[in-house]
Amino acid sequence: MITEIAPARERESAAPQQPRKVRRAWDEVPRWQIYVPLGIYLVFTLIPFYWILLFAFRPAGSTSLVPWPMTFDHFQKVWTERSFGVYFQNSVYVGVATLILTTVVALAGGYALARFEFRIKRTFMLALLCSQFVPGALLLVPLFQIFAKLQMINSLGSVIIAETVFQLPLSMILISGFIRNVPQSLEEAAWVDGCNRLAAFRIVVLPLLRPGLIAVGSFAFVHAWNHFLFALMFLSDQSKQTIPVGLNTLMGADSVDLGALAAGGIVAAVPVVIVFAFIQKWLITGFSAGAVKG
Amino acid sequence: MKTSIRRSRRAATAVALGSVLALTATACGDDGSGGAGDKGDEGSGKGTITFWDNNGGVRTDIWKQIIADFEKKYPDIKVKYVGIPAASAQSKYDTAIQGGGLPDVGGVGTAVLAEVAVQGALEPLDSRLKSSSLNGKLSQNLIDVSKSAGGGDTLYQIPTSANNGTLWYRTDLFKAAGLDAPTTWAKFYAAADKLTDKAKNKFGFTIRGGEGSIAPALDAVYGQTGITSFWNGDKTTVNDPKNVAALAKYVGLFKKDTPSADLNNDFTKMVAQWDSGTIGMLSHNLGSYQDHLKALGADKFKGIPNPTLDDGTRVQISNPVDGLSLFKSSKNKEAAWKFIEFAVSAAENSKYNESAGQVPANTEAASAAWIQKSEPTQLAAAALNGADTKIVQLPYYLPDWNTISKADNEPNFQKLLLGKMTAKEFLDTLADQLNKAQADWKKNH
């Protein structure tokens, strides 16, 4: 026992010295070796975004390398003439509905996968994983026929259902991972205090799943927001189209209005950027927590 | 605890009910009936018809004007407009043919006509045209292209517009360099050399190396050699030794007189690069006229048809013809045909093509005043109908044409530009695929 304790003490005493070593090594690295590669990387990453801003804010025909004089004509054009106001509303509707449906159903399915043992559990998990290999385009015709039978062609509901169905497998796997990380003893303690399973889940488990739910929900929202194929195929009325389809209509067969396209791109990107800016902390925590146990 | 249990039950019920209600509320769509097997009906000639625009967005405004004019003339017919992004039109048609939901009328270009027609989705239009007020008023050249693209002698598309390959050139740069307009191939190559100054990032030409590279390359090849037919019996002329030499000369411009980034040029990048830089010439079509006008202004550029041989002969490939098709599954073919007739009438066809900057299919519309003011369109119209112009008909009727001219050979064209393939190897591969596709097609026709 003594021999076992001694190295532990040594480790404890040595432990506080480690950060100092790291700090010293960090101090020895010349700053340029850190900032120059980072700067080059940033330039490569940000230049395309700068070009989008440039085309969106400078007047048509200008070759200036700065967006000055600044114009909002392209934004006005896409928002009013090209109906991006309507597309935006539809995309928000599809994105939020997909987020809610995916999260609610994945939560129920993920809980079952994490807490219950049943005969085909492994096969079911494998099927969920395999479904990720099927591209959406392969299922277009059957989905179209199903929605046609349900009188749902040209309805936003068809896109919401299709997006949810494609989001669910990965979301369920991730959420089951998060739930497994919550000790079952916490739930059992709540049962002892008189909660039934649902109440224990809501009061004890659900608050602990917040990072995971944010990760899964935001992933579902962003995917539904950006997805083009289902909206193109299942919706026809211009009043029901979504942003990705609207963006594509800005590219004609032989002609492209680059100013309008750039402005449309910014309109499409802003909500996603805002979502990520607010949730990035939980997003990283959520995905890493879900990745610990699969 | 009991209260919280009750609350949680209520919450769960509310979520479930909310989801069901939300789905029900949004499920007010249609049944998407009308696939390839549906034979449709003549209908009453009244009611609502659906029109799919295959260049949605860009042409939405003009189509809405035409539809408003139509509904004014025929108050009993309503047209439901659906704009489809140009790049996705074919996949939308393919899905609707398989799954249902085809429109009554749709814009179908010759590039996809064969593929849609071969699936039995389109109504033959020969007899309708014969008894129509349009009979004799449409360009016979374009009718021939439409018939050929449909895969035989049947007319599946009423042409609305012709596009034409156009060599756009910067008049200000040509003037400064003391160059004549690039009206012949010799002048084209001389100008490409003289306008290039790599140190100052100035180039004589921009070549299309990315998506859509095959047609402009073939246009340049046949234009230089003067070979006027795509087929010699059952074999294509594409790998004729004269064509091989012409292609080698054309791709020799890459990096010498063009930016090296041209390797990935699709038309968007190519047009944007030309409109905002100092490049002397661009080979595209009439469709980018408005973009050049906005970017450069009317004084800095001109557009002419393909350069000629030294003897003045102009040889060019057939460009895709846009048009309207009537779908077999339509339940109201009479009303749908009325819409087609109206849209291609002289006044409406003129209005449409003025907006699109293309050559009208209606010969009465082709003499409209706006064409006389738009030099590139006027020259294109003259070239298309001129006695000195020979048009090499590309085999749009081959169901494999799109695969061969895009997925199969665009990567090879990039290899050719990079020197990893010779012009002979490239054209021999292309010829082999075309000969096989033609043999297959002949077996079935």
Boltz contact constraints between the chains, C-beta under 6 A:
constraints:
  - contact:
      token1: [A, 60]
      token2: [B, 294]
      max_distance: 6.0
  - contact:
      token1: [A, 61]
      token2: [B, 294]
      max_distance: 6.0
  - contact:
      token1: [A, 61]
      token2: [B, 295]
      max_distance: 6.0
  - contact:
      token1: [A, 63]
      token2: [B, 276]
      max_distance: 6.0
  - contact:
      token1: [A, 104]
      token2: [B, 15]
      max_distance: 6.0
  - contact:
      token1: [A, 140]
      token2: [B, 95]
      max_distance: 6.0
  - contact:
      token1: [A, 141]
      token2: [B, 98]
      max_distance: 6.0
  - contact:
      token1: [A, 141]
      token2: [B, 99]
      max_distance: 6.0
  - contact:
      token1: [A, 144]
      token2: [B, 95]
      max_distance: 6.0
  - contact:
      token1: [A, 144]
      token2: [B, 99]
      max_distance: 6.0
  - contact:
      token1: [A, 145]
      token2: [B, 99]
      max_distance: 6.0
  - contact:
      token1: [A, 148]
      token2: [B, 31]
      max_distance: 6.0
  - contact:
      token1: [A, 148]
      token2: [B, 32]
      max_distance: 6.0
  - contact:
      token1: [A, 148]
      token2: [B, 100]
      max_distance: 6.0
  - contact:
      token1: [A, 151]
      token2: [B, 29]
      max_distance: 6.0
  - contact:
      token1: [A, 151]
      token2: [B, 31]
      max_distance: 6.0
  - contact:
      token1: [A, 152]
      token2: [B, 27]
      max_distance: 6.0
  - contact:
      token1: [A, 152]
      token2: [B, 29]
      max_distance: 6.0
  - contact:
      token1: [A, 153]
      token2: [B, 29]
      max_distance: 6.0
  - contact:
      token1: [A, 153]
      token2: [B, 30]
      max_distance: 6.0
  - contact:
      token1: [A, 153]
      token2: [B, 32]
      max_distance: 6.0
  - contact:
      token1: [A, 153]
      token2: [B, 101]
      max_distance: 6.0
  - contact:
      token1: [A, 154]
      token2: [B, 29]
      max_distance: 6.0
  - contact:
      token1: [A, 154]
      token2: [B, 30]
      max_distance: 6.0
  - contact:
      token1: [A, 155]
      token2: [B, 26]
      max_distance: 6.0
  - contact:
      token1: [A, 155]
      token2: [B, 27]
      max_distance: 6.0
  - contact:
      token1: [A, 155]
      token2: [B, 28]
      max_distance: 6.0
  - contact:
      token1: [A, 155]
      token2: [B, 29]
      max_distance: 6.0
  - contact:
      token1: [A, 156]
      token2: [B, 26]
      max_distance: 6.0
  - contact:
      token1: [A, 157]
      token2: [B, 23]
      max_distance: 6.0
  - contact:
      token1: [A, 157]
      token2: [B, 26]
      max_distance: 6.0
  - contact:
      token1: [A, 157]
      token2: [B, 27]
      max_distance: 6.0
  - contact:
      token1: [A, 194]
      token2: [B, 1]
      max_distance: 6.0
  - contact:
      token1: [A, 198]
      token2: [B, 8]
      max_distance: 6.0
  - contact:
      token1: [A, 199]
      token2: [B, 4]
      max_distance: 6.0
  - contact:
      token1: [A, 199]
      token2: [B, 5]
      max_distance: 6.0
  - contact:
      token1: [A, 199]
      token2: [B, 8]
      max_distance: 6.0
  - contact:
      token1: [A, 202]
      token2: [B, 8]
      max_distance: 6.0
  - contact:
      token1: [A, 232]
      token2: [B, 88]
      max_distance: 6.0
  - contact:
      token1: [A, 233]
      token2: [B, 95]
      max_distance: 6.0
  - contact:
      token1: [A, 236]
      token2: [B, 82]
      max_distance: 6.0
  - contact:
      token1: [A, 248]
      token2: [B, 85]
      max_distance: 6.0
  - contact:
      token1: [A, 249]
      token2: [B, 56]
      max_distance: 6.0
  - contact:
      token1: [A, 249]
      token2: [B, 57]
      max_distance: 6.0
  - contact:
      token1: [A, 249]
      token2: [B, 83]
      max_distance: 6.0
  - contact:
      token1: [A, 249]
      token2: [B, 85]
      max_distance: 6.0
  - contact:
      token1: [A, 250]
      token2: [B, 57]
      max_distance: 6.0
  - contact:
      token1: [A, 252]
      token2: [B, 55]
      max_distance: 6.0
  - contact:
      token1: [A, 252]
      token2: [B, 58]
      max_distance: 6.0
  - contact:
      token1: [A, 252]
      token2: [B, 86]
      max_distance: 6.0
  - contact:
      token1: [A, 253]
      token2: [B, 55]
      max_distance: 6.0
  - contact:
      token1: [A, 253]
      token2: [B, 86]
      max_distance: 6.0
  - contact:
      token1: [A, 254]
      token2: [B, 285]
      max_distance: 6.0
  - contact:
      token1: [A, 254]
      token2: [B, 287]
      max_distance: 6.0
  - contact:
      token1: [A, 254]
      token2: [B, 288]
      max_distance: 6.0
  - contact:
      token1: [A, 255]
      token2: [B, 287]
      max_distance: 6.0
  - contact:
      token1: [A, 255]
      token2: [B, 288]
      max_distance: 6.0
  - contact:
      token1: [A, 255]
      token2: [B, 291]
      max_distance: 6.0
  - contact:
      token1: [A, 256]
      token2: [B, 268]
      max_distance: 6.0
  - contact:
      token1: [A, 258]
      token2: [B, 272]
      max_distance: 6.0
